[in-house]
């Protein structure tokens, strides 16, 4: 069984600049405030679970962090850069360093797993040689295969994505994300559409990236058992605010259920 990352694993990063620092973040939609004065910071090499009831603003927060939607106010500093001040070209470069895993895999169904993984190199290359395995340079194909090996799908490399299971497709999406060579990963309920065993395998894979490759992870989690097993810090959103912030080792299923009960009653 995977255990949460121990606090001492982060001791060396305690003095480092946060991989993400959010201060006073707000987001309004049509006169309704979805995020209210959020402030938090994430240390490098940390796996953080973001929890909250439906409608609490979790997905909105992730999209604001990389300006897929524009925040209404506040400051965001990610990977040493002021996100809200970045012009379009610099913002694209920053996004290339942030791997995002969505609930929907956003793969090209008729193409092979290998071609879909090769698409991840578009974060740092352009042109037709990034479109498919038959066009890609040998070095790019080799790197894409290495990413498939990392997620346990080397033997599925030449199969069309639409012939793969949902869990295998999510692994292909993670391999494509690795092809970006990200420094920070945002994951929006990557296990939401998967059966319990497959979801656990995907979450274990993401945690392995934190442990083995020194990446940082912020993952929206809706399964309490995954929150407790695959993070070392938990942030809870309620009514658009940070209402919970604690080390995973101090949490248990009962306390997290109590958080949800209070959030829904508020």
C-alpha positions as a Markdown table, in Angstrom:
| # | Residue | x | y | z |
|---|---|---|---|---|
| 1 | Unk | 0.0 | 0.0 | 0.0 |
| 2 | Unk | 1.3 | 3.5 | -0.8 |
| 3 | Unk | 1.7 | 5.7 | 2.2 |
| 4 | Unk | 1.4 | 9.5 | 2.1 |
| 5 | Unk | 4.7 | 11.3 | 1.6 |
| 6 | Unk | 6.4 | 11.8 | 4.9 |
| 7 | Unk | 6.9 | 15.4 | 6.1 |
| 8 | Unk | 10.7 | 14.9 | 6.2 |
| 9 | Unk | 10.7 | 14.3 | 2.4 |
| 10 | Unk | 9.9 | 18.0 | 2.0 |
| 11 | Unk | 12.4 | 19.3 | 4.5 |
| 12 | Unk | 14.9 | 20.1 | 1.8 |
| 13 | Unk | 12.4 | 22.1 | -0.2 |
| 14 | Unk | 11.1 | 24.1 | 2.8 |
| 15 | Unk | 13.4 | 27.0 | 2.0 |
| 16 | Unk | 12.9 | 26.9 | -1.8 |
| 17 | Unk | 10.6 | 29.3 | -3.6 |
| 18 | Unk | 7.0 | 27.8 | -3.7 |
| 19 | Unk | 6.2 | 26.1 | -7.0 |
| 20 | Unk | 2.8 | 27.9 | -6.6 |
| 21 | Unk | 1.9 | 30.9 | -4.5 |
| 22 | Unk | -1.7 | 32.2 | -4.6 |
| 23 | Unk | -2.7 | 35.4 | -2.8 |
| 24 | Unk | -6.1 | 37.0 | -2.6 |
| 25 | Unk | -7.4 | 35.1 | -5.7 |
| 26 | Unk | -11.1 | 35.9 | -6.6 |
| 27 | Unk | -13.3 | 34.9 | -9.5 |
| 28 | Unk | -16.7 | 36.2 | -10.3 |
| 29 | Unk | -19.2 | 34.8 | -12.9 |
| 30 | Unk | -22.2 | 37.0 | -13.8 |
| 31 | Unk | -22.2 | 38.7 | -10.5 |
| 32 | Unk | -21.7 | 35.5 | -8.5 |
| 33 | Unk | -18.4 | 35.1 | -6.6 |
| 34 | Unk | -17.1 | 31.6 | -7.1 |
| 35 | Unk | -13.6 | 32.0 | -5.5 |
| 36 | Unk | -13.2 | 34.4 | -2.6 |
| 37 | Unk | -9.8 | 35.7 | -1.4 |
| 38 | Unk | -7.9 | 32.4 | -1.8 |
| 39 | Unk | -4.3 | 32.4 | -0.4 |
| 40 | Unk | -2.0 | 29.3 | -0.2 |
| 41 | Unk | 1.4 | 28.2 | -1.3 |
| 42 | Unk | 2.8 | 24.8 | -2.4 |
| 43 | Unk | 6.4 | 23.7 | -1.8 |
| 44 | Unk | 8.3 | 21.9 | -4.6 |
| 45 | Unk | 8.0 | 18.1 | -4.6 |
| 46 | Unk | 4.7 | 18.2 | -2.8 |
| 47 | Unk | 1.5 | 16.2 | -3.6 |
| 48 | Unk | -1.5 | 18.2 | -2.6 |
| 49 | Unk | -5.1 | 17.0 | -2.8 |
| 50 | Unk | -7.8 | 19.7 | -3.4 |
| 51 | Unk | -11.2 | 18.6 | -2.1 |
| 52 | Unk | -14.6 | 20.1 | -1.9 |
| 53 | Unk | -18.3 | 19.5 | -2.7 |
| 54 | Unk | -19.6 | 19.9 | -6.2 |
| 55 | Unk | -19.8 | 23.6 | -7.1 |
| 56 | Unk | -17.2 | 24.7 | -4.5 |
| 57 | Unk | -14.9 | 26.1 | -7.2 |
| 58 | Unk | -12.2 | 23.4 | -7.5 |
| 59 | Unk | -12.1 | 23.2 | -11.3 |
| 60 | Unk | -12.5 | 26.9 | -11.6 |
| 61 | Unk | -9.4 | 27.3 | -9.4 |
| 62 | Unk | -7.3 | 25.0 | -11.6 |
| 63 | Unk | -8.3 | 26.9 | -14.7 |
| 64 | Unk | -7.5 | 30.2 | -13.1 |
| 65 | Unk | -4.0 | 29.1 | -12.2 |
| 66 | Unk | -3.0 | 28.8 | -15.8 |
| 67 | Unk | -5.4 | 31.5 | -17.1 |
| 68 | Unk | -7.6 | 29.2 | -19.1 |
| 69 | Unk | -10.1 | 31.5 | -17.5 |
| 70 | Unk | -9.1 | 34.9 | -16.2 |
| 71 | Unk | -9.2 | 35.6 | -12.5 |
| 72 | Unk | -11.1 | 38.6 | -11.3 |
| 73 | Unk | -8.5 | 39.6 | -8.8 |
| 74 | Unk | -5.5 | 38.5 | -6.8 |
| 75 | Unk | -2.0 | 37.3 | -7.5 |
| 76 | Unk | -0.7 | 33.9 | -8.9 |
| 77 | Unk | 3.0 | 33.1 | -8.9 |
| 78 | Unk | 3.9 | 29.8 | -10.5 |
| 79 | Unk | 7.4 | 28.4 | -11.3 |
| 80 | Unk | 8.9 | 31.7 | -10.4 |
| 81 | Unk | 6.7 | 33.8 | -12.7 |
| 82 | Unk | 3.9 | 36.3 | -12.2 |
| 83 | Unk | 1.1 | 34.5 | -14.1 |
| 84 | Unk | -1.3 | 37.4 | -14.3 |
| 85 | Unk | 1.4 | 39.7 | -15.8 |
| 86 | Unk | 2.6 | 37.3 | -18.5 |
| 87 | Unk | 1.9 | 38.4 | -22.2 |
| 88 | Unk | 0.5 | 35.7 | -24.5 |
| 89 | Unk | 3.7 | 34.2 | -25.8 |
| 90 | Unk | 5.3 | 34.0 | -22.3 |
| 91 | Unk | 2.0 | 32.5 | -21.0 |
| 92 | Unk | 2.2 | 29.7 | -23.6 |
| 93 | Unk | 5.8 | 29.0 | -22.6 |
| 94 | Unk | 4.7 | 28.7 | -19.0 |
| 95 | Unk | 1.8 | 26.4 | -19.8 |
| 96 | Unk | 4.3 | 24.1 | -21.6 |
| 97 | Unk | 5.9 | 23.5 | -18.2 |
| 98 | Unk | 2.6 | 22.6 | -16.5 |
| 99 | Unk | 1.2 | 19.2 | -17.2 |
| 100 | Unk | -2.6 | 19.0 | -17.0 |
| 101 | Unk | -4.5 | 15.8 | -16.7 |
| 102 | Unk | -8.3 | 16.3 | -17.2 |
| 103 | Unk | -11.2 | 14.0 | -16.5 |
| 104 | Unk | -11.7 | 13.8 | -20.3 |
| 105 | Unk | -8.6 | 12.4 | -22.0 |
| 106 | Unk | -8.7 | 14.7 | -25.0 |
| 107 | Unk | -6.9 | 12.1 | -27.2 |
| 108 | Unk | -7.2 | 11.6 | -30.9 |
| 109 | Unk | -9.2 | 8.3 | -31.1 |
| 110 | Unk | -8.1 | 7.1 | -34.6 |
| 111 | Unk | -4.4 | 7.6 | -33.9 |
| 112 | Unk | -2.1 | 5.2 | -32.1 |
| 113 | Unk | -1.1 | 5.6 | -28.5 |
| 114 | Unk | 2.4 | 6.5 | -29.6 |
| 115 | Unk | 1.2 | 9.3 | -31.9 |
| 116 | Unk | -0.9 | 10.7 | -29.2 |
| 117 | Unk | 2.0 | 10.7 | -26.8 |
| 118 | Unk | 4.2 | 12.4 | -29.5 |
| 119 | Unk | 1.6 | 15.3 | -29.5 |
| 120 | Unk | 3.0 | 16.2 | -26.1 |
| 121 | Unk | 6.2 | 17.4 | -27.7 |
| 122 | Unk | 4.3 | 20.3 | -29.2 |
| 123 | Unk | 4.9 | 22.1 | -26.0 |
| 124 | Unk | 8.4 | 22.7 | -27.2 |
| 125 | Unk | 8.3 | 21.9 | -31.0 |
| 126 | Unk | 6.0 | 22.8 | -33.8 |
| 127 | Unk | 5.3 | 21.6 | -37.3 |
| 128 | Unk | 4.0 | 18.4 | -39.0 |
| 129 | Unk | 6.8 | 16.3 | -37.5 |
| 130 | Unk | 4.9 | 16.5 | -34.2 |
| 131 | Unk | 1.6 | 15.1 | -35.6 |
| 132 | Unk | 2.2 | 11.4 | -35.9 |
| 133 | Unk | 4.7 | 8.6 | -35.2 |
| 134 | Unk | 5.5 | 8.2 | -38.9 |
| 135 | Unk | 6.6 | 11.8 | -39.2 |
| 136 | Unk | 8.4 | 12.3 | -35.9 |
| 137 | Unk | 12.2 | 12.3 | -35.6 |
| 138 | Unk | 13.7 | 9.2 | -34.1 |
| 139 | Unk | 14.7 | 11.0 | -30.9 |
| 140 | Unk | 11.1 | 12.1 | -30.4 |
| 141 | Unk | 9.7 | 8.6 | -31.0 |
| 142 | Unk | 12.2 | 7.2 | -28.5 |
| 143 | Unk | 11.2 | 9.7 | -25.9 |
| 144 | Unk | 7.5 | 9.0 | -26.4 |
| 145 | Unk | 8.1 | 5.3 | -26.1 |
| 146 | Unk | 10.0 | 5.9 | -22.8 |
| 147 | Unk | 6.9 | 7.8 | -21.6 |
| 148 | Unk | 4.7 | 4.9 | -22.5 |
| 149 | Unk | 7.1 | 2.6 | -20.7 |
| 150 | Unk | 6.8 | 4.9 | -17.6 |
| 151 | Unk | 3.0 | 4.4 | -17.6 |
| 152 | Unk | 3.2 | 0.6 | -18.3 |
| 153 | Unk | 1.8 | 0.8 | -21.9 |
| 154 | Unk | 4.8 | 0.0 | -24.1 |
| 155 | Unk | 3.0 | -3.0 | -25.5 |
| 156 | Unk | 0.1 | -0.9 | -26.6 |
| 157 | Unk | 2.1 | 1.8 | -28.4 |
| 158 | Unk | 0.9 | 1.0 | -31.9 |
| 159 | Unk | -2.8 | 0.4 | -31.0 |
| 160 | Unk | -5.4 | 2.9 | -31.9 |
| 161 | Unk | -6.5 | 4.8 | -28.8 |
| 162 | Unk | -10.2 | 4.0 | -29.3 |
| 163 | Unk | -9.3 | 0.3 | -28.9 |
| 164 | Unk | -8.0 | 0.9 | -25.3 |
| 165 | Unk | -9.8 | 0.8 | -22.0 |
| 166 | Unk | -10.7 | 4.0 | -20.2 |
| 167 | Unk | -7.9 | 3.4 | -17.7 |
| 168 | Unk | -5.4 | 2.8 | -20.5 |
| 169 | Unk | -6.5 | 6.0 | -22.3 |
| 170 | Unk | -5.9 | 7.9 | -19.1 |
| 171 | Unk | -2.4 | 6.4 | -18.9 |
| 172 | Unk | -1.8 | 7.5 | -22.5 |
| 173 | Unk | -2.9 | 11.0 | -21.5 |
| 174 | Unk | -0.5 | 11.0 | -18.6 |
| 175 | Unk | 2.3 | 9.8 | -20.9 |
| 176 | Unk | 1.5 | 12.6 | -23.3 |
| 177 | Unk | 1.7 | 15.0 | -20.4 |
| 178 | Unk | 5.1 | 13.6 | -19.4 |
| 179 | Unk | 6.3 | 14.3 | -23.0 |
| 180 | Unk | 6.0 | 18.0 | -22.1 |
| 181 | Unk | 8.7 | 17.5 | -19.5 |
| 182 | Unk | 6.6 | 19.3 | -16.9 |
| 183 | Unk | 7.8 | 20.8 | -13.6 |
| 184 | Unk | 4.3 | 21.0 | -12.1 |
| 185 | Unk | 1.2 | 18.8 | -12.6 |
| 186 | Unk | -2.4 | 19.9 | -12.3 |
| 187 | Unk | -4.9 | 17.0 | -12.3 |
| 188 | Unk | -8.7 | 17.4 | -12.3 |
| 189 | Unk | -10.2 | 14.2 | -10.9 |
| 190 | Unk | -8.1 | 11.9 | -13.1 |
| 191 | Unk | -9.8 | 8.9 | -11.5 |
| 192 | Unk | -13.4 | 10.2 | -11.8 |
| 193 | Unk | -14.5 | 8.0 | -14.8 |
| 194 | Unk | -12.5 | 4.9 | -13.8 |
| 195 | Unk | -13.4 | 1.8 | -11.8 |
| 196 | Unk | -11.9 | 1.7 | -8.2 |
| 197 | Unk | -8.9 | -0.5 | -9.1 |
| 198 | Unk | -8.0 | 1.4 | -12.2 |
| 199 | Unk | -8.5 | 4.7 | -10.5 |
| 200 | Unk | -6.1 | 3.6 | -7.7 |
| 201 | Unk | -3.5 | 2.6 | -10.3 |
| 202 | Unk | -3.7 | 6.0 | -12.0 |
| 203 | Unk | -3.4 | 7.9 | -8.7 |
| 204 | Unk | -0.5 | 5.7 | -7.7 |
| 205 | Unk | 1.2 | 6.5 | -11.0 |
| 206 | Unk | 0.8 | 10.2 | -10.4 |
| 207 | Unk | 2.2 | 9.9 | -6.9 |
| 208 | Unk | 5.1 | 8.0 | -8.3 |
| 209 | Unk | 6.0 | 11.0 | -10.4 |
| 210 | Unk | 6.2 | 13.1 | -7.3 |
| 211 | Unk | 8.4 | 10.6 | -5.4 |
| 212 | Unk | 10.6 | 9.4 | -8.2 |
| 213 | Unk | 11.0 | 12.5 | -10.5 |
| 214 | Unk | 10.7 | 15.4 | -8.1 |
| 215 | Unk | 7.6 | 16.8 | -9.7 |
| 216 | Unk | 4.9 | 18.8 | -7.8 |
| 217 | Unk | 1.3 | 17.8 | -8.0 |
| 218 | Unk | -2.0 | 19.6 | -7.2 |
| 219 | Unk | -4.9 | 17.1 | -7.8 |
| 220 | Unk | -8.6 | 17.5 | -7.4 |
| 221 | Unk | -9.8 | 14.4 | -5.6 |
| 222 | Unk | -13.3 | 13.1 | -5.0 |
| 223 | Unk | -12.5 | 9.8 | -3.4 |
| 224 | Unk | -11.5 | 10.1 | 0.3 |
| 225 | Unk | -9.5 | 6.9 | 0.2 |
| 226 | Unk | -7.4 | 8.4 | -2.6 |
| 227 | Unk | -7.0 | 11.7 | -0.9 |
| 228 | Unk | -5.6 | 10.0 | 2.2 |
| 229 | Unk | -3.3 | 7.5 | 0.4 |
| 230 | Unk | -2.0 | 9.7 | -2.5 |
| 231 | Unk | -1.2 | 13.1 | -1.0 |
| 232 | Unk | 0.8 | 14.6 | 1.8 |
| 233 | Unk | -1.3 | 17.7 | 2.2 |
| 234 | Unk | -5.0 | 18.4 | 1.8 |
| 235 | Unk | -6.7 | 21.7 | 0.9 |
| 236 | Unk | -10.5 | 21.9 | 1.3 |
| 237 | Unk | -12.6 | 24.4 | -0.6 |
| 238 | Unk | -16.0 | 25.5 | 0.8 |
| 239 | Unk | -18.1 | 28.4 | -0.5 |
| 240 | Unk | -15.2 | 29.6 | -2.6 |
| 241 | Unk | -12.8 | 29.8 | 0.3 |
| 242 | Unk | -10.0 | 27.6 | 1.7 |
| 243 | Unk | -11.7 | 26.0 | 4.7 |
| 244 | Unk | -9.3 | 23.2 | 5.4 |
| 245 | Unk | -5.5 | 23.0 | 5.2 |
| 246 | Unk | -3.7 | 20.2 | 6.9 |
| 247 | Unk | -1.1 | 17.5 | 6.6 |
| 248 | Unk | -2.5 | 14.3 | 5.3 |
| 249 | Unk | -1.0 | 12.4 | 8.3 |
| 250 | Unk | -3.3 | 14.4 | 10.6 |
| 251 | Unk | -6.4 | 13.5 | 8.6 |
| 252 | Unk | -8.7 | 10.5 | 8.5 |
| 253 | Unk | -11.9 | 9.6 | 6.6 |
| 254 | Unk | -14.1 | 10.7 | 9.5 |
| 255 | Unk | -12.6 | 14.1 | 9.7 |
| 256 | Unk | -12.9 | 14.6 | 5.9 |
| 257 | Unk | -16.5 | 13.5 | 5.9 |
| 258 | Unk | -17.2 | 16.0 | 8.7 |
| 259 | Unk | -15.6 | 18.7 | 6.5 |
| 260 | Unk | -18.0 | 17.8 | 3.7 |
| 261 | Unk | -21.0 | 17.7 | 6.0 |
| 262 | Unk | -20.2 | 21.2 | 7.4 |
| 263 | Unk | -19.5 | 22.6 | 3.9 |
| 264 | Unk | -22.9 | 21.3 | 2.6 |
| 265 | Unk | -24.7 | 22.7 | 5.6 |
| 266 | Unk | -23.2 | 26.1 | 5.3 |
